[in-house]
Amino acid sequence: MFDLKFDPVEHIYHTKGPNDPDWVETPSVSTFISPLYGSGKSYFTPESALRGTRVHLATELDDLGKLDHSSIRGSKIEGHLAAWREAIDGKLEAGIVEVECQFAHEIDGVRYCGTVDRILELPDGRLAVADLKTGRLTRRPHAAQVQAYRLGMEAVLGREIEECMTIHTSEDGSSMIKKHSGDEWEALWLRQLKNYKKENA
């Protein structure tokens, strides 16, 4: 296990393990999966980043029972929140185990950090990693991301997590759940770690 510090302004993680003399700047999951988006492609804009931040905050506060709904009434965020509730409460009928949970994990000598949007408990008792998305589906990086989260959170919780998914919300209140479970997606994440280790040896 690692001690963990996170700078939300710079979005930088630092960790300290039992054998570390001092805090170590540690890459996030995003660092490893960025090559999967492909060179020359622009998936993120300042507008989409701001939308994602606002929707993440609204859903987090709502899941914790702390959201002032009047603060988003009539906004596009209200539609995204309705979509989130449709997915979690309606389609999945899931309970929320963890909200915005940070972790540090190490595989084959490569340490990484992340913040998991949600750990859910499904109606049959199985656990699932769920990551909220407000943009379009990009299968390979999304799949690698939630697999990275699954492996890290299994170490934190000491329990198997059997499902990995992204939940895509729209301002019109509709949602889409895309599952990314399976050995091929875990293998994709492990290849990203291996490539990073080779390039930064």
GIFENLIN-V663671 format. One record per helix or strand of 3 or more residues. SS is the DSSP state (alpha for helix, beta for strand). FROM is the first residue (numbers start at 1). TO is the last residue. Records with the same first field share a line. If there is no record, write none. Layout:
SS->FROM-TO, FROM-TO
//
This chain:
beta->3-7, 12-16, 24-26, 95-107, 110-121, 127-133, 163-169, 175-179
alpha->29-37, 46-63, 69-71, 76-91, 139-157, 183-199
//
